[in-house]
Each structure stands twice: as C-alpha cells, then as structure tokens.
Amino acid sequence: MNASAKKPSKLLRGATGDWEVVIGMEIHAQVTSNAKLFSGAATAFGGEPNSQVSLVDAAMPGMLPVINVECVRQAVRTGLGLNAKINLKSVFDRKNYFYPDLPQGYQISQYKSPIVGEGEVTVDLEEGESIVVGIERLHLEQDAGKLLHDQHPSMSLVDLNRSGIALMEIVSKPDIRSSEQAKAFVAKLRSILRYLGTCDGDMEKGNLRADVNVSVRKPGEPLGTRCEIKNVNSIRFIGQAIDYEARRQIDVIEDGGAIEQETRLFDPNRGETRSMRSKEEAHDYRYFPDPDLLPLQFSQAFVDDLKAHLPELPDERKARFINDFALSPYDAGVLVAERESAEFFEAVLDALKDRARDGKLAANWVINELFGRLNKEAKSISASPVSAKQLAVIINLIGQATISGKIAKDLFEIVWTEGGDPEALVEARGMKQVTDLGAIEKVVDEIVAANPDKVAQAKAKPAMIGWFVGQVMKASGGKVNPQAVNDLLKIKLGL
C-alpha cells in the first residue's frame, strides 16, 4: 500500500455510498482602527451602551458618511497579505434590508466592485499536507448594532456602539473539503490578520465571525444546494457545525428529500444547526451605488508604499526558520502559528551567544518545555513566568557545557516557580556540570568493576557503552558531561 492510500479519506460514508462535503467561508473581520468606517466615533470594546455613537452612526437626517482612510489602508494591507489583486477603483453600495439595529435601513457595503479581488491562502494540515484555498474577494462594509433581548421582560434594547464599525468581509472559494481543513483555514487567516495588525482576531468579542456555506455531493458530480450557517464565533464550533450540517444534508437526500437553500444557526449547546430563514438572493437586497460616496480611488504608488512596509508574514517566517536552523516544517509551523509565539522565539534567538549553533536547541526548548508547560497550566505566552532572556541563558549554559540537559530541566523548573537569574542560580546551588576527568574517573572505575558482564557485552557491541554513560550520569546526579564520560569509558573499555 502506498503512502497516499493510507491517508484517511475526506469523504463521508452514507447509506448510498461516499459523499463529498464542499465548504466556502465568509469571514467578517473587524478592522483594527480607532474610529469607525464613516465616522469619528470610537471603536473600543466594552463601552457603555450607546456611548460610542455619532450622528452618522445613528442615521440622523442630513448626516453624510466620510471614509476613514486608515480602514482603507488596513483593507489594502490585508489584501496584500492574502496575495490578492488590489483594485485601484472600488465602489460602495447600499445593501437594503430592515433590521431594528440597522438605523439607516441599509448597510453600506461593496458588491460588484470590491476593494480587493482574487487571492489565496496556503493552509498547513496534519501529516505535512497543505492545501491552497482561493480567496474570491475582500470588501469593506459597516457593522450593524446589537440587540439585547435579556435586559427587559417585554422589550428588546438596541446598542449602537457597533453600528458603523469597519468590517472586512473575506470570501473564500468553495475549495475546502472537510471540517479540519475549515478550522485550519480560519486559524491561518486569523494568524495572517494578527501578523499584519489589521484585525485582532478575538472571536470571543465578536471581532472575527464566520458564515459557513456547506453543501454535499457525490464525488465528481456538480455542486449541491448550499446552506449558510451564520455568525459562528469559535474555531471549534465551526468544525462541529460543518460535521453536523454535512451529515444532516446527506440524511435528507438519502431519505428522498431535497436540500433547500436557507440560512441556519448553530446551537453549540446541542451541537446542531437549525433553520433561521430561507436564503435571500443578492437581488433581494436591491444593491445600488451609495449616492453619498464617490467611488474609492487610489494610486498604485499608495499600494506599493503599503507593500514595502508589510511585516514578515507567517509563511515567510516559517521558511526562514527552516532554512536558518534546519527545523522541521512542523516545528517551524508551531513557532509561527501565533505572532506572539514567533516573537518570543525571536527574542530567545537574539539573546543566544551562538544562534547558528543553538537555534535548533532553542526551538526544541520553546516548543517542548515552554509551550508544553504553558498548555498544561492554561497560560498564554504573554503570561509566561520564564522570560525569553531567562530561557536563552539556560540554553547558553547548555551550549557552553556549563550544565547538562537534565540539570537544565531542573533549572527551568526553579526559574518557572521561583524566578531569578539562571546563571546565578547555577552558581549558588552548585548545579555546574563536572568536566574534570579526574573527578569522574573514580565513579567510572567503580561502575566498570561492578559490571563485568556488561563490559563483555560492550566490547562485543560498542553501542552498549550508552548503558555505562547512563549509570555514571545517574551516580553523579546528572552533573557530569555526557561526552566526557563517553570519551573516558572508551579508554577504560578499550573501544
């Protein structure tokens, strides 16, 4: 059986055979900006209801929108980060629908002429696989307000603080074929946005929300009828919603029914989707160019200047870590997945005395010891008790053979729980590695004399020397240099 045949199938088994799930995503990302898209009102999270609302946001008569150029910059920077076409001319449209928290009775959005056109995102999956998910478009639009249904026994209250906040709607092509791919796509997109500083990606605050379009078909057949699951606000829920909805659609079709195009909601408590309303087609919104806003135009020089100042993005940083430190693609991917993690690792590298020699060792320590401990204690990288500089000092001490790997783990534990300068701790607590062959020789002689059978085995099979090294390390409490022990044993055993 070849390697590809061993990979788990992405097809779903039904009573009538295999089914393929087809997924497209619409990601609503709140633009990082101090002011709203068309007004100067604040965008900070958690303000008192209706305390961050301008006359424009409240749609008072005669109020006219004025574009926030910072939101335009952020949208263009995001488009560049998605390897997408930047449209030098785009148009704002009115999307007409009634909702109690939409004061104008329409949303200012973009329809036929968005600010950003087609692009793509490379998504890394498990087992070293990757897929490319096409981006259909990115457009700017204003958010609606928020209805509060639990504040009054007989009325819903309206908070317009979110009204007018700038959103980027990022629409993927239907290139995703499983819930795992969908989750990985959203995680990668969120990572790119955070690297760029164009959206903080905080799903708990509603700053990143996903509408998930799901359909099923027999492999090779045309696309099936899709259902849209609205406003899913966690990556885990995205996976659950897709798995449930795909299975629901398969069951309906196999029972002789037909899928109706509709909008559905995901109930995380029950782990199921349920119908919300039949899906309106685009023409039902009666889009037309907003008469209060001129077409948005900027120059190629404007785009080029933004491109020249983009930060290093996850894929570029991953390639650099692999090339510079011979890291595996998996390890490099773990380090760059979150901007804060990558910056912590960079800070460790900056404090190393020999980064070319110890970079790979540093990566192992950050991933296995630090991230492992942070995960165990449910701490974020920003709350790490061990700083990048402290960790670098521990790695420097290993690289200089001042301490062994085993002692380094003990030292890490002390720094984690008590803090302090690792170098001073090694000195004060007598943790230095013994490199003096004279001090080691007595221990080696005793172990060799006590194990004549093992000596015979080692002479017949030199790899057995590792057993002796382990015994000497154990007897010395891990304070001797393993290489020095190895060299001495070779002399003693005549290898």
C-alpha positions as a Python dict, from the first residue, in 0.01 Angstrom:
ca = {
    (1, 'M'): (0, 0, 0),
    (2, 'N'): (145, 338, -94),
    (3, 'A'): (160, 635, 145),
    (4, 'S'): (-127, 823, -18),
    (5, 'A'): (-355, 521, 18),
    (6, 'K'): (-302, 523, 394),
    (7, 'K'): (-431, 876, 437),
    (8, 'P'): (-779, 893, 590),
    (9, 'S'): (-1044, 974, 330),
    (10, 'K'): (-1213, 1313, 344),
    (11, 'L'): (-1529, 1153, 201),
    (12, 'L'): (-1824, 1087, 430),
    (13, 'R'): (-1987, 746, 426),
    (14, 'G'): (-2362, 737, 364),
    (15, 'A'): (-2615, 461, 313),
    (16, 'T'): (-2586, 502, -66),
    (17, 'G'): (-2207, 537, -82),
    (18, 'D'): (-1949, 811, -32),
    (19, 'W'): (-2026, 1183, -20),
    (20, 'E'): (-1802, 1487, -57),
    (21, 'V'): (-1860, 1796, 155),
    (22, 'V'): (-1791, 2131, -14),
    (23, 'I'): (-1729, 2433, 209),
    (24, 'G'): (-1690, 2803, 141),
    (25, 'M'): (-1636, 3063, 412),
    (26, 'E'): (-1728, 3427, 459),
    (27, 'I'): (-1512, 3573, 735),
    (28, 'H'): (-1617, 3902, 894),
    (29, 'A'): (-1308, 4061, 1047),
    (30, 'Q'): (-1331, 4384, 1247),
    (31, 'V'): (-1075, 4631, 1117),
    (32, 'T'): (-821, 4749, 1373),
    (33, 'S'): (-888, 5123, 1376),
    (34, 'N'): (-954, 5386, 1643),
    (35, 'A'): (-1254, 5522, 1453),
    (36, 'K'): (-1545, 5375, 1258),
    (37, 'L'): (-1561, 5333, 881),
    (38, 'F'): (-1761, 5651, 806),
    (39, 'S'): (-1749, 5846, 1134),
    (40, 'G'): (-1509, 5953, 1406),
    (41, 'A'): (-1685, 5757, 1683),
    (42, 'A'): (-1467, 5530, 1899),
    (43, 'T'): (-1443, 5153, 1841),
    (44, 'A'): (-1320, 5034, 2184),
    (45, 'F'): (-1478, 4714, 2314),
    (46, 'G'): (-1692, 4715, 2628),
    (47, 'G'): (-1814, 5077, 2634),
    (48, 'E'): (-2143, 5169, 2800),
    (49, 'P'): (-2434, 5101, 2560),
    (50, 'N'): (-2479, 5380, 2304),
    (51, 'S'): (-2180, 5575, 2436),
    (52, 'Q'): (-1978, 5545, 2112),
    (53, 'V'): (-2236, 5659, 1858),
    (54, 'S'): (-2204, 5959, 1628),
    (55, 'L'): (-2493, 6126, 1448),
    (56, 'V'): (-2381, 5939, 1133),
    (57, 'D'): (-2396, 5601, 1311),
    (58, 'A'): (-2744, 5681, 1440),
    (59, 'A'): (-2856, 5783, 1086),
    (60, 'M'): (-2978, 6126, 1187),
    (61, 'P'): (-3129, 6326, 896),
    (62, 'G'): (-2877, 6507, 679),
    (63, 'M'): (-2573, 6321, 814),
    (64, 'L'): (-2322, 6218, 545),
    (65, 'P'): (-2060, 5942, 564),
    (66, 'V'): (-1690, 6030, 529),
    (67, 'I'): (-1447, 5745, 454),
    (68, 'N'): (-1183, 5663, 717),
    (69, 'V'): (-857, 5634, 522),
    (70, 'E'): (-698, 5413, 790),
    (71, 'C'): (-964, 5147, 725),
    (72, 'V'): (-879, 5166, 354),
    (73, 'R'): (-509, 5116, 434),
    (74, 'Q'): (-589, 4817, 655),
    (75, 'A'): (-803, 4655, 384),
    (76, 'V'): (-528, 4701, 122),
    (77, 'R'): (-262, 4564, 360),
    (78, 'T'): (-482, 4260, 426),
    (79, 'G'): (-530, 4208, 53),
    (80, 'L'): (-153, 4217, 4),
    (81, 'G'): (-112, 3963, 286),
    (82, 'L'): (-355, 3734, 101),
    (83, 'N'): (-156, 3760, -225),
    (84, 'A'): (-464, 3922, -375),
    (85, 'K'): (-535, 4167, -655),
    (86, 'I'): (-582, 4522, -523),
    (87, 'N'): (-845, 4717, -716),
    (88, 'L'): (-739, 5081, -754),
    (89, 'K'): (-1104, 5175, -802),
    (90, 'S'): (-1391, 5031, -595),
    (91, 'V'): (-1750, 5132, -523),
    (92, 'F'): (-1956, 5146, -205),
    (93, 'D'): (-2312, 5017, -241),
    (94, 'R'): (-2623, 5029, -31),
    (95, 'K'): (-2746, 4685, 73),
    (96, 'N'): (-3109, 4742, 165),
    (97, 'Y'): (-3279, 4543, 438),
    (98, 'F'): (-3471, 4622, 754),
    (99, 'Y'): (-3344, 4522, 1095),
    (100, 'P'): (-3406, 4701, 1428),
    (101, 'D'): (-3033, 4760, 1494),
    (102, 'L'): (-2968, 4898, 1144),
    (103, 'P'): (-3065, 5266, 1185),
    (104, 'Q'): (-3032, 5365, 818),
    (105, 'G'): (-3243, 5078, 685),
    (106, 'Y'): (-2946, 4983, 468),
    (107, 'Q'): (-2586, 4877, 515),
    (108, 'I'): (-2304, 5050, 329),
    (109, 'S'): (-2109, 4765, 174),
    (110, 'Q'): (-1937, 4674, -155),
    (111, 'Y'): (-2091, 4443, -412),
    (112, 'K'): (-1977, 4427, -774),
    (113, 'S'): (-1661, 4637, -731),
    (114, 'P'): (-1478, 4539, -408),
    (115, 'I'): (-1152, 4691, -288),
    (116, 'V'): (-969, 4355, -308),
    (117, 'G'): (-1011, 4084, -571),
    (118, 'E'): (-885, 3726, -601),
    (119, 'G'): (-607, 3590, -380),
    (120, 'E'): (-506, 3272, -199),
    (121, 'V'): (-402, 3129, 136),
    (122, 'T'): (-176, 2826, 186),
    (123, 'V'): (-307, 2618, 475),
    (124, 'D'): (-88, 2360, 651),
    (125, 'L'): (-261, 2042, 765),
    (126, 'E'): (-150, 1742, 970),
    (127, 'E'): (84, 1478, 824),
    (128, 'G'): (275, 1754, 642),
    (129, 'E'): (-4, 1812, 390),
    (130, 'S'): (-110, 2157, 272),
    (131, 'I'): (-390, 2298, 59),
    (132, 'V'): (-436, 2628, -121),
    (133, 'V'): (-770, 2799, -53),
    (134, 'G'): (-867, 3059, -308),
    (135, 'I'): (-992, 3398, -193),
    (136, 'E'): (-1280, 3530, -403),
    (137, 'R'): (-1277, 3888, -273),
    (138, 'L'): (-1237, 4115, 27),
    (139, 'H'): (-1469, 4409, 68),
    (140, 'L'): (-1522, 4679, 328),
    (141, 'E'): (-1858, 4727, 498),
    (142, 'Q'): (-2006, 4874, 814),
    (143, 'D'): (-2132, 4660, 1101),
    (144, 'A'): (-2483, 4680, 1243),
    (145, 'G'): (-2565, 4747, 1608),
    (146, 'K'): (-2659, 4484, 1864),
    (147, 'L'): (-2996, 4376, 2001),
    (148, 'L'): (-3015, 4286, 2370),
    (149, 'H'): (-3306, 4052, 2440),
    (150, 'D'): (-3243, 3973, 2808),
    (151, 'Q'): (-3243, 4322, 2964),
    (152, 'H'): (-3620, 4382, 2978),
    (153, 'P'): (-3920, 4149, 3024),
    (154, 'S'): (-4118, 4274, 2724),
    (155, 'M'): (-3879, 4470, 2501),
    (156, 'S'): (-3551, 4422, 2314),
    (157, 'L'): (-3298, 4701, 2366),
    (158, 'V'): (-3066, 4838, 2098),
    (159, 'D'): (-2696, 4918, 2149),
    (160, 'L'): (-2549, 5109, 1854),
    (161, 'N'): (-2186, 5106, 1972),
    (162, 'R'): (-2101, 4856, 1697),
    (163, 'S'): (-2307, 5041, 1435),
    (164, 'G'): (-2071, 5170, 1168),
    (165, 'I'): (-1762, 4980, 1282),
    (166, 'A'): (-1549, 4878, 983),
    (167, 'L'): (-1557, 4514, 880),
    (168, 'M'): (-1359, 4331, 615),
    (169, 'E'): (-1564, 4051, 464),
    (170, 'I'): (-1322, 3792, 327),
    (171, 'V'): (-1494, 3543, 96),
    (172, 'S'): (-1323, 3213, 15),
    (173, 'K'): (-1382, 2998, -291),
    (174, 'P'): (-1551, 2660, -226),
    (175, 'D'): (-1211, 2489, -202),
    (176, 'I'): (-1246, 2338, 147),
    (177, 'R'): (-1337, 1970, 177),
    (178, 'S'): (-1357, 1889, 549),
    (179, 'S'): (-1419, 2043, 890),
    (180, 'E'): (-1049, 2000, 974),
    (181, 'Q'): (-949, 2196, 664),
    (182, 'A'): (-1204, 2467, 751),
    (183, 'K'): (-1069, 2505, 1104),
    (184, 'A'): (-710, 2518, 977),
    (185, 'F'): (-810, 2781, 718),
    (186, 'V'): (-968, 3011, 977),
    (187, 'A'): (-670, 2966, 1211),
    (188, 'K'): (-427, 3055, 930),
    (189, 'L'): (-633, 3353, 817),
    (190, 'R'): (-654, 3481, 1175),
    (191, 'S'): (-277, 3440, 1209),
    (192, 'I'): (-218, 3648, 892),
    (193, 'L'): (-453, 3922, 1017),
    (194, 'R'): (-273, 3935, 1354),
    (195, 'Y'): (72, 3950, 1192),
    (196, 'L'): (-50, 4238, 975),
    (197, 'G'): (-219, 4412, 1271),
    (198, 'T'): (-536, 4459, 1065),
    (199, 'C'): (-769, 4262, 1298),
    (200, 'D'): (-705, 4126, 1648),
    (201, 'G'): (-896, 3806, 1564),
    (202, 'D'): (-1067, 3794, 1904),
    (203, 'M'): (-1365, 3567, 1836),
    (204, 'E'): (-1496, 3593, 2194),
    (205, 'K'): (-1554, 3966, 2142),
    (206, 'G'): (-1712, 3908, 1801),
    (207, 'N'): (-1417, 4069, 1621),
    (208, 'L'): (-1388, 3767, 1393),
    (209, 'R'): (-1700, 3579, 1289),
    (210, 'A'): (-1760, 3318, 1020),
    (211, 'D'): (-2053, 3242, 794),
    (212, 'V'): (-2005, 2886, 672),
    (213, 'N'): (-2155, 2764, 344),
    (214, 'V'): (-2195, 2385, 335),
    (215, 'S'): (-2316, 2154, 57),
    (216, 'V'): (-2269, 1785, -21),
    (217, 'R'): (-2241, 1591, -346),
    (218, 'K'): (-2137, 1253, -480),
    (219, 'P'): (-1770, 1274, -589),
    (220, 'G'): (-1739, 1416, -939),
    (221, 'E'): (-2096, 1548, -953),
    (222, 'P'): (-2195, 1919, -981),
    (223, 'L'): (-2215, 2132, -665),
    (224, 'G'): (-2513, 2063, -442),
    (225, 'T'): (-2752, 2318, -288),
    (226, 'R'): (-2575, 2501, -7),
    (227, 'C'): (-2693, 2613, 334),
    (228, 'E'): (-2530, 2906, 513),
    (229, 'I'): (-2458, 2879, 885),
    (230, 'K'): (-2443, 3236, 1021),
    (231, 'N'): (-2216, 3401, 1275),
    (232, 'V'): (-2016, 3108, 1411),
    (233, 'N'): (-1781, 3256, 1669),
    (234, 'S'): (-1521, 2991, 1752),
    (235, 'I'): (-1297, 2763, 1550),
    (236, 'R'): (-1416, 2459, 1746),
    (237, 'F'): (-1782, 2546, 1675),
    (238, 'I'): (-1701, 2587, 1303),
    (239, 'G'): (-1584, 2225, 1295),
    (240, 'Q'): (-1886, 2099, 1488),
    (241, 'A'): (-2131, 2297, 1273),
    (242, 'I'): (-1983, 2160, 947),
    (243, 'D'): (-1983, 1799, 1069),
    (244, 'Y'): (-2345, 1820, 1182),
    (245, 'E'): (-2471, 2006, 874),
    (246, 'A'): (-2297, 1775, 625),
    (247, 'R'): (-2442, 1469, 795),
    (248, 'R'): (-2788, 1632, 808),
    (249, 'Q'): (-2781, 1707, 437),
    (250, 'I'): (-2668, 1353, 347),
    (251, 'D'): (-2951, 1207, 558),
    (252, 'V'): (-3212, 1434, 394),
    (253, 'I'): (-3100, 1344, 39),
    (254, 'E'): (-3071, 973, 113),
    (255, 'D'): (-3423, 977, 259),
    (256, 'G'): (-3552, 1109, -75),
    (257, 'G'): (-3571, 1476, 24),
    (258, 'A'): (-3410, 1784, -129),
    (259, 'I'): (-3189, 2047, 35),
    (260, 'E'): (-3344, 2392, 41),
    (261, 'Q'): (-3113, 2691, 22),
    (262, 'E'): (-3151, 2858, 360),
    (263, 'T'): (-2976, 3037, 641),
    (264, 'R'): (-2918, 2831, 955),
    (265, 'L'): (-2784, 2894, 1306),
    (266, 'F'): (-2550, 2669, 1504),
    (267, 'D'): (-2658, 2584, 1860),
    (268, 'P'): (-2336, 2497, 2049),
    (269, 'N'): (-2529, 2361, 2348),
    (270, 'R'): (-2698, 2097, 2133),
    (271, 'G'): (-2424, 2070, 1875),
    (272, 'E'): (-2670, 2114, 1590),
    (273, 'T'): (-2778, 2360, 1322),
    (274, 'R'): (-3135, 2476, 1285),
    (275, 'S'): (-3324, 2673, 1024),
    (276, 'M'): (-3333, 3051, 1061),
    (277, 'R'): (-3481, 3174, 731),
    (278, 'S'): (-3490, 3091, 361),
    (279, 'K'): (-3189, 3246, 190),
    (280, 'E'): (-3240, 3575, 12),
    (281, 'E'): (-3068, 3603, -325),
    (282, 'A'): (-2844, 3905, -382),
    (283, 'H'): (-3104, 4094, -587),
    (284, 'D'): (-3342, 4090, -291),
    (285, 'Y'): (-3109, 4340, -122),
    (286, 'R'): (-3162, 4592, -405),
    (287, 'Y'): (-2795, 4691, -419),
    (288, 'F'): (-2715, 5024, -578),
    (289, 'P'): (-2411, 5259, -556),
    (290, 'D'): (-2430, 5478, -247),
    (291, 'P'): (-2512, 5829, -375),
    (292, 'D'): (-2337, 5992, -75),
    (293, 'L'): (-1999, 5832, -151),
    (294, 'L'): (-1781, 5881, -458),
    (295, 'P'): (-1605, 5573, -600),
    (296, 'L'): (-1297, 5495, -388),
    (297, 'Q'): (-982, 5554, -592),
    (298, 'F'): (-613, 5546, -501),
    (299, 'S'): (-285, 5512, -688),
    (300, 'Q'): (-52, 5218, -741),
    (301, 'A'): (211, 5420, -550),
    (302, 'F'): (-22, 5415, -246),
    (303, 'V'): (-38, 5033, -272),
    (304, 'D'): (336, 4996, -333),
    (305, 'D'): (419, 5203, -25),
    (306, 'L'): (194, 4985, 194),
    (307, 'K'): (351, 4670, 45),
    (308, 'A'): (703, 4796, 115),
    (309, 'H'): (621, 4830, 486),
    (310, 'L'): (443, 4497, 541),
    (311, 'P'): (581, 4285, 826),
    (312, 'E'): (725, 3939, 768),
    (313, 'L'): (423, 3708, 740),
    (314, 'P'): (385, 3352, 878),
    (315, 'D'): (485, 3165, 558),
    (316, 'E'): (796, 3381, 508),
    (317, 'R'): (899, 3347, 873),
    (318, 'K'): (842, 2971, 863),
    (319, 'A'): (1067, 2938, 557),
    (320, 'R'): (1339, 3143, 731),
    (321, 'F'): (1327, 2928, 1046),
    (322, 'I'): (1354, 2610, 835),
    (323, 'N'): (1646, 2747, 630),
    (324, 'D'): (1839, 2910, 916),
    (325, 'F'): (1803, 2643, 1185),
    (326, 'A'): (1719, 2321, 996),
    (327, 'L'): (1384, 2299, 1175),
    (328, 'S'): (1122, 2055, 1055),
    (329, 'P'): (828, 2217, 874),
    (330, 'Y'): (607, 2104, 1164),
    (331, 'D'): (823, 2267, 1433),
    (332, 'A'): (860, 2587, 1230),
    (333, 'G'): (481, 2590, 1179),
    (334, 'V'): (421, 2561, 1554),
    (335, 'L'): (654, 2853, 1623),
    (336, 'V'): (498, 3089, 1365),
    (337, 'A'): (130, 2997, 1417),
    (338, 'E'): (79, 3289, 1656),
    (339, 'R'): (262, 3618, 1622),
    (340, 'E'): (337, 3636, 1999),
    (341, 'S'): (492, 3286, 1996),
    (342, 'A'): (712, 3369, 1697),
    (343, 'E'): (824, 3696, 1857),
    (344, 'F'): (908, 3514, 2183),
    (345, 'F'): (1125, 3268, 1988),
    (346, 'E'): (1292, 3557, 1803),
    (347, 'A'): (1368, 3721, 2140),
    (348, 'V'): (1527, 3395, 2261),
    (349, 'L'): (1740, 3381, 1944),
    (350, 'D'): (1850, 3743, 1992),
    (351, 'A'): (1982, 3660, 2341),
    (352, 'L'): (2175, 3347, 2237),
    (353, 'K'): (2554, 3364, 2233),
    (354, 'D'): (2570, 3132, 1930),
    (355, 'R'): (2237, 3131, 1746),
    (356, 'A'): (2373, 2935, 1448),
    (357, 'R'): (2475, 2650, 1680),
    (358, 'D'): (2195, 2668, 1937),
    (359, 'G'): (1895, 2785, 1729),
    (360, 'K'): (1756, 2434, 1683),
    (361, 'L'): (1808, 2359, 2053),
    (362, 'A'): (1624, 2683, 2136),
    (363, 'A'): (1331, 2580, 1914),
    (364, 'N'): (1308, 2243, 2093),
    (365, 'W'): (1306, 2415, 2432),
    (366, 'V'): (1043, 2672, 2331),
    (367, 'I'): (812, 2409, 2176),
    (368, 'N'): (854, 2119, 2419),
    (369, 'E'): (942, 2267, 2757),
    (370, 'L'): (789, 2616, 2743),
    (371, 'F'): (478, 2559, 2528),
    (372, 'G'): (421, 2224, 2698),
    (373, 'R'): (423, 2385, 3042),
    (374, 'L'): (209, 2681, 2927),
    (375, 'N'): (-52, 2444, 2782),
    (376, 'K'): (-52, 2233, 3097),
    (377, 'E'): (-121, 2540, 3312),
    (378, 'A'): (-354, 2708, 3055),
    (379, 'K'): (-130, 3015, 3037),
    (380, 'S'): (-73, 3237, 2733),
    (381, 'I'): (277, 3316, 2609),
    (382, 'S'): (240, 3671, 2743),
    (383, 'A'): (187, 3527, 3094),
    (384, 'S'): (494, 3300, 3083),
    (385, 'P'): (683, 3304, 3418),
    (386, 'V'): (1004, 3233, 3223),
    (387, 'S'): (1108, 3524, 3001),
    (388, 'A'): (1275, 3489, 2662),
    (389, 'K'): (1601, 3617, 2811),
    (390, 'Q'): (1592, 3368, 3101),
    (391, 'L'): (1529, 3081, 2861),
    (392, 'A'): (1814, 3197, 2637),
    (393, 'V'): (2051, 3199, 2937),
    (394, 'I'): (1954, 2836, 3015),
    (395, 'I'): (2023, 2739, 2652),
    (396, 'N'): (2354, 2928, 2658),
    (397, 'L'): (2455, 2732, 2969),
    (398, 'I'): (2378, 2404, 2788),
    (399, 'G'): (2566, 2519, 2477),
    (400, 'Q'): (2873, 2609, 2685),
    (401, 'A'): (2854, 2269, 2863),
    (402, 'T'): (2816, 2450, 3196),
    (403, 'I'): (2509, 2235, 3271),
    (404, 'S'): (2372, 1912, 3125),
    (405, 'G'): (2030, 1877, 2959),
    (406, 'K'): (1896, 1706, 3272),
    (407, 'I'): (2019, 1981, 3502),
    (408, 'A'): (1876, 2237, 3258),
    (409, 'K'): (1528, 2091, 3311),
    (410, 'D'): (1571, 2122, 3688),
    (411, 'L'): (1691, 2478, 3641),
    (412, 'F'): (1391, 2559, 3417),
    (413, 'E'): (1160, 2434, 3694),
    (414, 'I'): (1331, 2660, 3951),
    (415, 'V'): (1310, 2966, 3724),
    (416, 'W'): (944, 2887, 3644),
    (417, 'T'): (840, 2862, 4010),
    (418, 'E'): (1084, 3100, 4184),
    (419, 'G'): (1222, 3328, 3913),
    (420, 'G'): (1578, 3459, 3923),
    (421, 'D'): (1885, 3473, 3703),
    (422, 'P'): (1962, 3120, 3577),
    (423, 'E'): (2338, 3181, 3577),
    (424, 'A'): (2337, 3298, 3939),
    (425, 'L'): (2115, 3005, 4040),
    (426, 'V'): (2358, 2753, 3886),
    (427, 'E'): (2645, 2913, 4079),
    (428, 'A'): (2459, 2942, 4409),
    (429, 'R'): (2312, 2589, 4405),
    (430, 'G'): (2617, 2404, 4278),
    (431, 'M'): (2449, 2288, 3957),
    (432, 'K'): (2756, 2318, 3733),
    (433, 'Q'): (2847, 2023, 3517),
    (434, 'V'): (3163, 1833, 3615),
    (435, 'T'): (3406, 1823, 3322),
    (436, 'D'): (3720, 1726, 3521),
    (437, 'L'): (3808, 1372, 3408),
    (438, 'G'): (3988, 1305, 3738),
    (439, 'A'): (3668, 1363, 3936),
    (440, 'I'): (3469, 1137, 3701),
    (441, 'E'): (3729, 858, 3678),
    (442, 'K'): (3664, 710, 4025),
    (443, 'V'): (3288, 676, 3952),
    (444, 'V'): (3362, 518, 3611),
    (445, 'D'): (3608, 267, 3763),
    (446, 'E'): (3357, 159, 4028),
    (447, 'I'): (3077, 101, 3774),
    (448, 'V'): (3309, -86, 3532),
    (449, 'A'): (3441, -310, 3816),
    (450, 'A'): (3088, -389, 3938),
    (451, 'N'): (2956, -496, 3594),
    (452, 'P'): (3198, -738, 3422),
    (453, 'D'): (2914, -895, 3221),
    (454, 'K'): (2816, -555, 3077),
    (455, 'V'): (3183, -486, 2998),
    (456, 'A'): (3197, -803, 2788),
    (457, 'Q'): (2875, -703, 2611),
    (458, 'A'): (3007, -352, 2540),
    (459, 'K'): (3329, -492, 2391),
    (460, 'A'): (3123, -715, 2163),
    (461, 'K'): (2871, -443, 2084),
    (462, 'P'): (3015, -88, 2132),
    (463, 'A'): (2666, 72, 2129),
    (464, 'M'): (2624, -77, 2479),
    (465, 'I'): (2854, 199, 2607),
    (466, 'G'): (2536, 407, 2638),
    (467, 'W'): (2431, 193, 2936),
    (468, 'F'): (2752, 285, 3121),
    (469, 'V'): (2709, 655, 3036),
    (470, 'G'): (2359, 639, 3186),
    (471, 'Q'): (2484, 475, 3506),
    (472, 'V'): (2759, 736, 3551),
    (473, 'M'): (2512, 1019, 3489),
    (474, 'K'): (2276, 867, 3745),
    (475, 'A'): (2550, 825, 4005),
    (476, 'S'): (2660, 1187, 3963),
    (477, 'G'): (2308, 1334, 3974),
    (478, 'G'): (2335, 1443, 3613),
    (479, 'K'): (2619, 1682, 3686),
    (480, 'V'): (2880, 1528, 3459),
    (481, 'N'): (2934, 1600, 3094),
    (482, 'P'): (2797, 1301, 2895),
    (483, 'Q'): (3057, 1347, 2619),
    (484, 'A'): (3343, 1350, 2870),
    (485, 'V'): (3203, 1030, 3027),
    (486, 'N'): (3170, 869, 2684),
    (487, 'D'): (3531, 953, 2593),
    (488, 'L'): (3664, 822, 2926),
    (489, 'L'): (3464, 496, 2900),
    (490, 'K'): (3604, 428, 2552),
    (491, 'I'): (3955, 445, 2702),
    (492, 'K'): (3866, 227, 3004),
    (493, 'L'): (3688, -36, 2793),
    (494, 'G'): (3948, -30, 2516),
    (495, 'L'): (3693, 62, 2246),
}
